[in-house]
Amino acid sequence: MRWMFSNGAGICAKGYSGGRSINLAMSRRGWKAIERAGIKDLIEPHAIPMKGRMIHSVEGELAFQPYGKEGQAIYSVSRGGLNLELLKAAGDFPNVRLHFDQICRDLELDTNTLVFEHAQTGEQTNIKASLLFGTDGAFSAVRGSMMKTVLAHEGPSSFEQLKTDADVEAFFQRYFPDAMAMMPTLLEDFRNNPTGMLLTVRCSPWEYERRVLLLGDAAHAIVPFYGQGMNAGFEDCTILDELAGELNEDWEKIFDRFNRERIKDGNAIAELALRNFIEMRDLVADPQFLLRKKIAAHLHGKYGDAFLPSYSMVSFSDTPYHIALRASDEQDRLLDRILKIQGIEQSWDRPEVDALFEDWKKGLES
């Protein structure tokens, strides 16, 4: 049996192909996959704990908002460093062969044949495999031409307006003033790196005739505002490995079940990521939003896992994403009711809150 992973154009010596990028955020789901693969010791030295987000106002004021309770953190990991460590680990397996600078251009579904093009020479190579895993990203050739979308780059406060160095400096000075001192090569970096695109992919099915399966961004690319893109892709691998053991490597059954059970989680984390964008863009400095966060933290502290904030479900557990999304909606309904209590701004450790919580909990159990 021959397996083939289609994963785009390969990786250069730096571990990534360049562009405007940020570090990856490793949370519980990512660490679980890393541990299952037996390479945690290789990755840990590259990880830096992040305990919360720091809100920077344009006036220079700072406000810290923790991601979870005391002792909980997500971890910043170098994109290039992680890629290189994973490549080193993969190279230790005798049945794994790595080919660089190969761009996946097409898939002939009738014959399960991939068409690759060498990025430097343009030479094309056809590869046929009995099982194919499409991991070639958001613009997946395996997935075809589905859902190729771009974000708006035009209008006020857009990339279209940043035509000169003075435009760039003025933009960053207006919106990110306290970051300027940390970006001594801002203008050079801005000129030399292409503008990227953010998109969300929702598609179905993820498999074709039980011999082609989409994984990672090829199946469920999401905007980066929850820090779950890599973690969701790694969790795909965890689930696939668990199914392989449970179903004795019957790949027809594995592909079918993965397709039936995982799509709802891909759609759920896409929705959660979009909601988190709205939260970070519009709400992090809103008094009502901050009050909701404080009350949610109080309920979690008092009732434990009976009220586990959805962010904690996503980042600090392996609760399925679709369950975390449903919990988020249910918790919002409770908080909406609590916020209607007169004087709630002054005190939320009070009998009326407890009564609403107990009523809400009974409703969930019924």
N, C-alpha and C positions, 0 to 999 in steps of 0.2 A: 504494500500500500504506500502510495506517495502522497505526502502532504505538501502544500505550498501556501506560504503566507505572502499575500500581496500587500506591501506597505510603502508604496510611493517611491520617492526618488532616492532614498537612502540618507545617510548621515555623514557629514564631513568630519574632519579630525577634531573640530571643536565640540562635536556632539550634537550640533544642530545646524540648520542651513542659513541662519541669520534672520534679520527682520526685527521689528519692534516687538519684544517679548518680555515677559516677566518670569520670575521663578515659579515653580510649581508648588502647590500646597498639598502636602501628604496628610491625610487623615486616617481614621481607623480602617476604612475599607482598603486603602492603599497598603497600609502596613500589614494587613491580614494576607494580602496576596504576596507581598514581599517575604513574609515569614513562611508561607506555604511553599514558596519557591526555594527557600533555604538560603537567601542572600541578604537577610536583614543586616548582618555584620558589615556587608559591603556598602550599604546605603546609609546607615546611621551616621557615619562621620560627615556626611554631606548635609545633614538635616539640622535646621535651626528652629527652636520652638517659637511659635507666635501665640501669645496668650490672649490677644484681642486686637481690635482695630483702634487706631488713633485718628480722631476726627480733627482735621485742620481747618479752621475757619479762615476766610480771606483776611480777617483782622489779626491773624496770628495766634488766636486762642486755641488751646489743645483740650481735647476731651477723650478719655480712654473708655472703651466699651469692651468688656471681656467677652470672649467667645463662649466660654462655659464656666463651670464652677472652678473653685480653687484647685490647682494642679492639672487642669485640662488645657491642652494646647493642640493646635495643628502645626505642621512643620513645613518650613520653607526649604525647598530642595532645588538645587541648581538644575535647570533643564538639561544643559549640556553634560554636567557631571553625572546625572542619573542615566542619561542615554549611554554614556561611555561605560559606566559600570554594568549596565544591562548587556551591552554588547560583549564585554569581557566575559561575563557569566555565560552567555549563550555560546561563545566560542569554545568553552570548555567541554561542550557536549560533542562527541564524535559524529553524531548523526545530524548535526546542524551545519549548514553551509550559508555563509553570509555573502551577499553580492551588493556592491555599492554603486551609486550613480545610475541605478536602473529605475526608470520611470514607468509605472504601469499605465499603459495607454488604452487597453481594451481587454475585454473578456468575451471570448466566443463561448456562450453558454451551452450550445449544443454539444461541444466537445470538451468542455472544461479546460479550454486553452487560454492562457494569459499571453498578452502581447506586451513585451517590455521594450523600451527604447533607451539606449545608453545616452546619458545626459551630455557627454562630451563628443561622442562620435556620431550619434544618430543611428547607430546600428540597431536593428530590431531583432529580438529573440522571442520565439514562441515556446512556452512551457506548458505542458499538459500534466494535470494532477487529478487523482481520483477524489481527493478532498481539498477544498479551497477555503481558506479563511481570509476574507477581505478586511484588512486593517489599514487601508490606505487613506484614512482621514476623511474630513468633511466633504471634500470634492472627489469622493471615491469613484474611480473608474469602474470598479466592480459593481458598485451600485448604479452606475450609469449616469445619465444626465439629470437624474431626479434632484429636485430641490436645490439647484444652484442659485443662491440668492446673495445679494450684497446689501450692506447697510448704506444709508445716505451719507455722502461725503460733501453735500452741497448745502447752501443756506448759511444763515448767521452762525458764528462760532463753529465753523466747520473747517475741514482741511482745505477746502476750496479757497478760503479766505487767507490762508497762511502762505503768501507768495514770496515774501522777502524775509530776511533775517530779523528786521525790525518787527514784522508782523508776528513772528514766532515768539520773540522776546516779550512783546506786549501781551500776547495770549497767555503765556506761562506766568508772567508777572501778575496778571489779573486773577487767574484761577488757581495757580499753584505757587504763590509767592514764597512760602517757606521751603519749597523744594529747590528753588533756583540755586541756592548756595551749594547744594549737593550735586549739582549737574554742571560741572565746569565745561564739559564738551557738548552741551545741549545742542547748539546750532550744527555742529559737525554730525552728531548722531542723528538729528532730525533730517538733515540733507541726505545722509548716506544709507538710511534704512527705509525700505518701502513701507507704505501705509498698508496695514493688514486689514482683514475683514472679520467681523464677528457674525456668526449665524447659528441658527438652530435647525437641526435635522430631525424630522419626525417621519418615519416611513414604516411600511409593513407590506409584505413579510420581510424578515431578515434572512430567510433561507430560500434556496432554490433547489427543488427536487432532492432534498436531503444530501446534497453534495457541495453546496456553496453556502457559506455562513458569514454574515457581516458581524464585525465586532468593533468596539470602541467608537471613535468619531465617525467611522463609516456608517454606523447604524444610528448613533444618537449624539451627534455633535451638539454642544451646548455653549452658550455664552459663558465667560469665565467668572461670573460674579458670585458664584458659590464656592469656587475652588474645588469643584468635584469632577471636572472633565477627566483628568488622569485617574482619579480614584474610581470613577464609574467604569472606565476601561479595564483597570486592574481587577475590579470586581467581576467583570465579564469572565476573565481568566479563572478566577477562583470558582465561580459557579460552573464553568465548563469543566474544570478539573474534578469538581465534586460529582457532577453528572457522569463523567467518564468512569469514575469508580463505582457509582451507584448502578449504572446501566451496563457495566462490564464492557465498556468501549464499543457498544452498539451505536455507531455514529448516526445511523438513520433516526433512531429513537432520541439520541442526544440533541441533534439538530432540531427535531420536531419539538421537543419539550423546551429547549432553550428559547426557541422562537415564540412558543405559546406563553411562556411564563415571564420572560424578561422584557418584552416590549413595553408593558405597562410601567415598569420601573424607568425605562429610558424616557418615556413621555413625562413621567412625574418629575424627574430631576431637571428636565428641560423647563417645566413650569416653575419649579422652585428657584432655579437660577434666574429666570426672568423677574420673578417677584423680588429676589434679593437685589437685583439691579435697581428696581424702583425704591427699595428700602435705602440703599446706599446713596442714590441720587437725590431723593426728596425727603427722607424721613429721619435720618440719623441725628439731625439737630432739632427735630420737632418735639416740643414738650409732651404732647399727647403720646407720641410714639415712645419716648423715653419712659413715660409713666407706665405704658403697657409692658415694657421690658422689665421694669422694676417689680411690677405686680406678678409677672410670669416667673421671675426669679424667686419671689417670695413663695409662690405656690409650689414651685419645685423644691425649695428648701423645706417646706412644711409637709408636703405630701409625697416627696420622692418621685419614683417612677410613675406614680399615678398621674402626675403632670410633668412629663418630660418634654421640655421645649423642642420644637421640631428641628431647630438648628443642632441641638445635641444629638437627636436621633440620626441626623444626616452625617454629622462630623465625628461623633464619638461613639457610634455603635454601628452595627451592620443591619439595622432594621431596614427592610425593603423600602426603597424610595416611595413607592405608591402608598405605603402605610404612613410614612412621615408626612406626605402631602395631605392625606386625609386627616391626620392628627392636627396639622397646622390649621386647616379649615375649622375643625371642631374647637380648637383652643381659641381661635379668633372669635367664635360665637360666644364663648364663655367670657372672654375679656371685654367684648362689647357690652355685655350685661353688667359686668362689674363696674365698668367706667361710668355707668349711668347712676351709680350710688352717689348721693349728695355728700360732698366733703371727702371723696375718695382720695383727692390729691394730698390731703393732710395725713391720712392713715388708712392703710389697707389690711392691717391685721385686726380684723373685727368680725363679729358674728355674721353680719350680712354677707360677707365674702365667703365665709365657710359654708353658709346655707346654700348660696348659689353654686359653690363647687360641688357639694354633695348632690344637689339636684341634677347638675350637669353629669356627674359621674354615673348616677342611676340611669340617666338617659342613654349613656353609652353602653351600659350593661344590658339594657332591655332589648 
